[in-house]
Amino acid sequence: MANSVTSVGSTTSSSTVVENDTFSLSGASVTVQATGTVVKSSKSAAAVINDLIAEKDAWFTNAYKTSNDQLYALLAKCYEFYEQLKTGDDAAKLRKELDAYISEKNYMFSAGSHTLTKIVKCVFGADRRRVSAYSIVLRTALANQLKVADIADFIRESGGVEEVRLAKSPNAMSAKQKAEAGADSLTSKTIVNVTAPAFSEKLDAGNIGKPVVLLGTWNADGSISVHSFMNSAGAVNAALVAHFAQVKAVADAKKAEVTAANDSQIAKDAVTQAVAEAKTLALAA
């Protein structure tokens, strides 16, 4: 699917242009070149970032839950702004303006923070997980030497932001993998079997053996009143992911206890060995 990205720059010409998509941004006619050529910006860094923030707010308010296309296009514009900081007559000026914007907003970065990370934080705010995920996506695109016009398709074809992020973290588990692991662990323990006419009435033979979510509240005597139940994929997967996290936390805690106990025993053995060696040396003397 062809991807159209609104540029944050001003119109320019190039002999290498094959196809142009023209849009309007803040009252100015701008052009995105299909060859991926970076268009010179006529705006200050602050103006560019503020435009991107406005688009981010619109995406978050209107399309966040239903469409990723607007997000991918916005990330492509962040990538384009980064490219404008690298080359061109205004590159040095834009870099200084970006630094000034960051100082004005009191954003803190480590000395090794990539400029793409800084741009993402300026546009999307200080949510650490979001900044990290989007920065990884754009830095992956940069490492692959992708052009601005290719960013949205790259993210889409990779399976989305989360899949790109996980590809950079080989030990990380996707939500689907966590849900599957959570489902596997259910067979190891049954707290109680609950029966109710409402359950029997809704039973679909095809769901026998499959997870279902019960929604309840605690009572003062320690019992739980069940008010509702559901087996929608979204509800079940969310519950399985939470269950997996709980099981993993318990396992990690036990592992830490074993490690601490082993370390303690190793220390005791070392002391015992040192004492024995000291006695041997004393007798030899």
C-alpha positions as a Python dict, from the first residue, in 0.01 Angstrom:
ca = {
    (1, 'M'): (0, 0, 0),
    (2, 'A'): (143, 333, -95),
    (3, 'N'): (209, 560, 196),
    (4, 'S'): (152, 936, 203),
    (5, 'V'): (325, 1143, 466),
    (6, 'T'): (265, 1510, 530),
    (7, 'S'): (600, 1692, 527),
    (8, 'V'): (704, 1936, 796),
    (9, 'G'): (909, 2135, 548),
    (10, 'S'): (842, 2383, 270),
    (11, 'T'): (815, 2322, -104),
    (12, 'T'): (1132, 2272, -298),
    (13, 'S'): (1227, 2129, -635),
    (14, 'S'): (1455, 1842, -732),
    (15, 'S'): (1549, 1685, -1061),
    (16, 'T'): (1522, 1341, -899),
    (17, 'V'): (1155, 1374, -810),
    (18, 'V'): (945, 1094, -956),
    (19, 'E'): (614, 1160, -785),
    (20, 'N'): (499, 1428, -541),
    (21, 'D'): (213, 1432, -290),
    (22, 'T'): (109, 1785, -193),
    (23, 'F'): (-67, 1874, 131),
    (24, 'S'): (-138, 2182, 338),
    (25, 'L'): (19, 2229, 680),
    (26, 'S'): (-32, 2545, 885),
    (27, 'G'): (-139, 2734, 575),
    (28, 'A'): (167, 2643, 371),
    (29, 'S'): (185, 2418, 66),
    (30, 'V'): (431, 2137, 128),
    (31, 'T'): (553, 1849, -83),
    (32, 'V'): (662, 1496, 0),
    (33, 'Q'): (892, 1350, -263),
    (34, 'A'): (843, 984, -348),
    (35, 'T'): (1220, 940, -378),
    (36, 'G'): (1254, 1013, -6),
    (37, 'T'): (1451, 1335, -62),
    (38, 'V'): (1443, 1546, 255),
    (39, 'V'): (1270, 1877, 196),
    (40, 'K'): (1427, 2188, 344),
    (41, 'S'): (1236, 2330, 639),
    (42, 'S'): (1137, 2696, 656),
    (43, 'K'): (1014, 2668, 1017),
    (44, 'S'): (1194, 2685, 1348),
    (45, 'A'): (1250, 2363, 1540),
    (46, 'A'): (993, 2473, 1799),
    (47, 'A'): (733, 2536, 1529),
    (48, 'V'): (795, 2196, 1373),
    (49, 'I'): (770, 2020, 1709),
    (50, 'N'): (455, 2211, 1803),
    (51, 'D'): (294, 2106, 1473),
    (52, 'L'): (386, 1745, 1548),
    (53, 'I'): (251, 1773, 1904),
    (54, 'A'): (-79, 1906, 1766),
    (55, 'E'): (-103, 1607, 1533),
    (56, 'K'): (-12, 1373, 1819),
    (57, 'D'): (-291, 1521, 2032),
    (58, 'A'): (-538, 1479, 1745),
    (59, 'W'): (-431, 1119, 1695),
    (60, 'F'): (-447, 1040, 2065),
    (61, 'T'): (-792, 1197, 2101),
    (62, 'N'): (-960, 1076, 1783),
    (63, 'A'): (-786, 771, 1642),
    (64, 'Y'): (-575, 618, 1919),
    (65, 'K'): (-800, 318, 1977),
    (66, 'T'): (-901, 247, 1618),
    (67, 'S'): (-619, 329, 1381),
    (68, 'N'): (-242, 312, 1375),
    (69, 'D'): (-207, 475, 1034),
    (70, 'Q'): (-202, 826, 1180),
    (71, 'L'): (59, 723, 1438),
    (72, 'Y'): (285, 572, 1172),
    (73, 'A'): (257, 886, 960),
    (74, 'L'): (343, 1097, 1265),
    (75, 'L'): (648, 884, 1341),
    (76, 'A'): (754, 929, 979),
    (77, 'K'): (741, 1306, 1028),
    (78, 'C'): (956, 1278, 1341),
    (79, 'Y'): (1202, 1082, 1129),
    (80, 'E'): (1188, 1349, 858),
    (81, 'F'): (1260, 1621, 1113),
    (82, 'Y'): (1564, 1423, 1228),
    (83, 'E'): (1685, 1403, 869),
    (84, 'Q'): (1652, 1782, 842),
    (85, 'L'): (1882, 1817, 1143),
    (86, 'K'): (2155, 1624, 961),
    (87, 'T'): (2189, 1809, 631),
    (88, 'G'): (2094, 2133, 462),
    (89, 'D'): (2156, 2501, 512),
    (90, 'D'): (1928, 2516, 818),
    (91, 'A'): (2056, 2200, 989),
    (92, 'A'): (2286, 2375, 1239),
    (93, 'K'): (2019, 2633, 1318),
    (94, 'L'): (1754, 2365, 1373),
    (95, 'R'): (1985, 2168, 1603),
    (96, 'K'): (2043, 2473, 1820),
    (97, 'E'): (1670, 2545, 1827),
    (98, 'L'): (1595, 2186, 1927),
    (99, 'D'): (1844, 2212, 2215),
    (100, 'A'): (1680, 2538, 2321),
    (101, 'Y'): (1335, 2378, 2309),
    (102, 'I'): (1454, 2086, 2523),
    (103, 'S'): (1604, 2326, 2777),
    (104, 'E'): (1284, 2531, 2785),
    (105, 'K'): (1077, 2219, 2858),
    (106, 'N'): (1332, 2097, 3117),
    (107, 'Y'): (1358, 1756, 2951),
    (108, 'M'): (1650, 1553, 3083),
    (109, 'F'): (1854, 1315, 2869),
    (110, 'S'): (2166, 1110, 2930),
    (111, 'A'): (2480, 1203, 2740),
    (112, 'G'): (2433, 909, 2504),
    (113, 'S'): (2067, 972, 2420),
    (114, 'H'): (2002, 957, 2047),
    (115, 'T'): (1855, 1267, 1883),
    (116, 'L'): (1559, 1059, 1763),
    (117, 'T'): (1484, 981, 2127),
    (118, 'K'): (1489, 1351, 2206),
    (119, 'I'): (1250, 1431, 1920),
    (120, 'V'): (1011, 1154, 2025),
    (121, 'K'): (1006, 1279, 2384),
    (122, 'C'): (942, 1636, 2271),
    (123, 'V'): (647, 1523, 2060),
    (124, 'F'): (493, 1245, 2269),
    (125, 'G'): (580, 1360, 2620),
    (126, 'A'): (773, 1199, 2903),
    (127, 'D'): (603, 856, 2910),
    (128, 'R'): (918, 644, 2936),
    (129, 'R'): (778, 325, 2780),
    (130, 'R'): (622, 511, 2488),
    (131, 'V'): (937, 715, 2422),
    (132, 'S'): (1152, 402, 2435),
    (133, 'A'): (928, 205, 2198),
    (134, 'Y'): (892, 479, 1938),
    (135, 'S'): (1261, 564, 1956),
    (136, 'I'): (1355, 201, 1896),
    (137, 'V'): (1130, 192, 1589),
    (138, 'L'): (1284, 504, 1438),
    (139, 'R'): (1641, 405, 1523),
    (140, 'T'): (1579, 66, 1365),
    (141, 'A'): (1456, 243, 1052),
    (142, 'L'): (1767, 461, 1058),
    (143, 'A'): (1994, 159, 1093),
    (144, 'N'): (1821, 9, 790),
    (145, 'Q'): (1877, 338, 602),
    (146, 'L'): (1507, 376, 525),
    (147, 'K'): (1367, 684, 355),
    (148, 'V'): (1094, 896, 511),
    (149, 'A'): (833, 767, 267),
    (150, 'D'): (910, 407, 371),
    (151, 'I'): (865, 445, 747),
    (152, 'A'): (491, 378, 778),
    (153, 'D'): (502, 72, 552),
    (154, 'F'): (808, -57, 741),
    (155, 'I'): (626, -40, 1075),
    (156, 'R'): (308, -190, 931),
    (157, 'E'): (485, -474, 752),
    (158, 'S'): (690, -549, 1065),
    (159, 'G'): (370, -610, 1260),
    (160, 'G'): (350, -276, 1441),
    (161, 'V'): (552, -78, 1693),
    (162, 'E'): (558, -352, 1956),
    (163, 'E'): (690, -616, 1718),
    (164, 'V'): (972, -386, 1603),
    (165, 'R'): (1059, -316, 1966),
    (166, 'L'): (1061, -685, 2056),
    (167, 'A'): (1281, -766, 1759),
    (168, 'K'): (1548, -545, 1922),
    (169, 'S'): (1506, -733, 2253),
    (170, 'P'): (1545, -1106, 2178),
    (171, 'N'): (1468, -1209, 2537),
    (172, 'A'): (1146, -1007, 2558),
    (173, 'M'): (806, -1175, 2528),
    (174, 'S'): (514, -1039, 2331),
    (175, 'A'): (171, -1006, 2494),
    (176, 'K'): (57, -1308, 2292),
    (177, 'Q'): (347, -1518, 2422),
    (178, 'K'): (276, -1408, 2780),
    (179, 'A'): (-91, -1500, 2739),
    (180, 'E'): (4, -1844, 2605),
    (181, 'A'): (245, -1899, 2894),
    (182, 'G'): (-23, -1785, 3138),
    (183, 'A'): (-271, -2031, 2987),
    (184, 'D'): (-21, -2316, 3016),
    (185, 'S'): (26, -2247, 3387),
    (186, 'L'): (-348, -2269, 3463),
    (187, 'T'): (-348, -2648, 3464),
    (188, 'S'): (-98, -2662, 3749),
    (189, 'K'): (-342, -2538, 4014),
    (190, 'T'): (-720, -2519, 4071),
    (191, 'I'): (-842, -2303, 4360),
    (192, 'V'): (-1211, -2391, 4337),
    (193, 'N'): (-1473, -2515, 4091),
    (194, 'V'): (-1765, -2271, 4060),
    (195, 'T'): (-2108, -2379, 3937),
    (196, 'A'): (-2408, -2164, 3851),
    (197, 'P'): (-2714, -2194, 3623),
    (198, 'A'): (-2595, -1886, 3432),
    (199, 'F'): (-2274, -2067, 3343),
    (200, 'S'): (-2457, -2376, 3216),
    (201, 'E'): (-2697, -2166, 3008),
    (202, 'K'): (-2413, -1990, 2829),
    (203, 'L'): (-2192, -2295, 2782),
    (204, 'D'): (-2069, -2355, 2429),
    (205, 'A'): (-1921, -2702, 2389),
    (206, 'G'): (-1645, -2553, 2178),
    (207, 'N'): (-1527, -2351, 2479),
    (208, 'I'): (-1483, -2648, 2712),
    (209, 'G'): (-1127, -2646, 2843),
    (210, 'K'): (-1069, -2287, 2736),
    (211, 'P'): (-1005, -1994, 2977),
    (212, 'V'): (-1291, -1771, 3095),
    (213, 'V'): (-1275, -1454, 3307),
    (214, 'L'): (-1492, -1418, 3618),
    (215, 'L'): (-1550, -1067, 3751),
    (216, 'G'): (-1609, -1053, 4124),
    (217, 'T'): (-1568, -857, 4446),
    (218, 'W'): (-1414, -948, 4779),
    (219, 'N'): (-1646, -1001, 5078),
    (220, 'A'): (-1559, -932, 5442),
    (221, 'D'): (-1545, -1305, 5521),
    (222, 'G'): (-1282, -1360, 5252),
    (223, 'S'): (-1521, -1507, 4997),
    (224, 'I'): (-1568, -1365, 4647),
    (225, 'S'): (-1901, -1278, 4488),
    (226, 'V'): (-1902, -1343, 4113),
    (227, 'H'): (-2101, -1082, 3922),
    (228, 'S'): (-2013, -1147, 3561),
    (229, 'F'): (-1813, -1373, 3334),
    (230, 'M'): (-1674, -1336, 2983),
    (231, 'N'): (-1465, -1529, 2735),
    (232, 'S'): (-1389, -1260, 2478),
    (233, 'A'): (-1034, -1281, 2344),
    (234, 'G'): (-945, -934, 2471),
    (235, 'A'): (-1062, -996, 2828),
    (236, 'V'): (-912, -1345, 2847),
    (237, 'N'): (-575, -1245, 2703),
    (238, 'A'): (-547, -944, 2935),
    (239, 'A'): (-622, -1168, 3233),
    (240, 'L'): (-373, -1431, 3118),
    (241, 'V'): (-99, -1169, 3074),
    (242, 'A'): (-168, -1042, 3428),
    (243, 'H'): (-167, -1400, 3559),
    (244, 'F'): (164, -1469, 3385),
    (245, 'A'): (316, -1157, 3545),
    (246, 'Q'): (198, -1276, 3887),
    (247, 'V'): (336, -1627, 3839),
    (248, 'K'): (665, -1489, 3709),
    (249, 'A'): (698, -1251, 4005),
    (250, 'V'): (657, -1543, 4247),
    (251, 'A'): (910, -1751, 4051),
    (252, 'D'): (1159, -1463, 4043),
    (253, 'A'): (1122, -1413, 4419),
    (254, 'K'): (1189, -1782, 4485),
    (255, 'K'): (1487, -1773, 4251),
    (256, 'A'): (1627, -1475, 4442),
    (257, 'E'): (1581, -1661, 4772),
    (258, 'V'): (1764, -1967, 4636),
    (259, 'T'): (2044, -1749, 4500),
    (260, 'A'): (2078, -1570, 4834),
    (261, 'A'): (2080, -1903, 5020),
    (262, 'N'): (2342, -2043, 4784),
    (263, 'D'): (2554, -1731, 4822),
    (264, 'S'): (2527, -1761, 5200),
    (265, 'Q'): (2630, -2127, 5190),
    (266, 'I'): (2919, -2049, 4956),
    (267, 'A'): (3037, -1782, 5198),
    (268, 'K'): (3017, -2025, 5491),
    (269, 'D'): (3206, -2290, 5295),
    (270, 'A'): (3475, -2035, 5205),
    (271, 'V'): (3518, -1940, 5572),
    (272, 'T'): (3536, -2306, 5675),
    (273, 'Q'): (3795, -2375, 5405),
    (274, 'A'): (3999, -2070, 5505),
    (275, 'V'): (3999, -2179, 5871),
    (276, 'A'): (4103, -2531, 5773),
    (277, 'E'): (4386, -2400, 5556),
    (278, 'A'): (4501, -2169, 5836),
    (279, 'K'): (4511, -2463, 6081),
    (280, 'T'): (4705, -2672, 5830),
    (281, 'L'): (4961, -2396, 5784),
    (282, 'A'): (4991, -2352, 6161),
    (283, 'L'): (5057, -2722, 6216),
    (284, 'A'): (5311, -2727, 5934),
    (285, 'A'): (5497, -2437, 6094),
}
